[in-house]
């Protein structure tokens, strides 16, 4: 029971900290004068770069070890998963094209599963009369 609570607390704290980081980055871009139309796109790109850099340096894996799914809630987590696939494929001796394809497949798998989960949730909500 104690371990389960620790995992939940770690996911909550990690996800919350990442959300605060996202908000701060968005506010900084707004204060820098980036047009509102582009602020979210630039923020998402920044999080992807941070996630990839943290994965390559080995720091995102430590964050995921502590925060579990709380570390996977943003674009940083998504880009980390793709970067990790590419990085592992390169360590296995695959060439750049094969490693990139592995990262693309990992990304598509994540997107497809998320899309299917969203469709299933929407169908349940529709059947339940809440949509």
ABEGO torsion letter per residue (X at the ends): XAAAAAAAAAAAAAAAAAAAAAAAAAAAAAAAGBBAAAAAAAAAAAAAAAAAAAAAAGAAAAAAAAAEAAAAABAAAAAAAAAAAAAAAAAAGBBAAAAAAAAAAAAAAAAAAAAAAAAAAAAAAAAAGAX
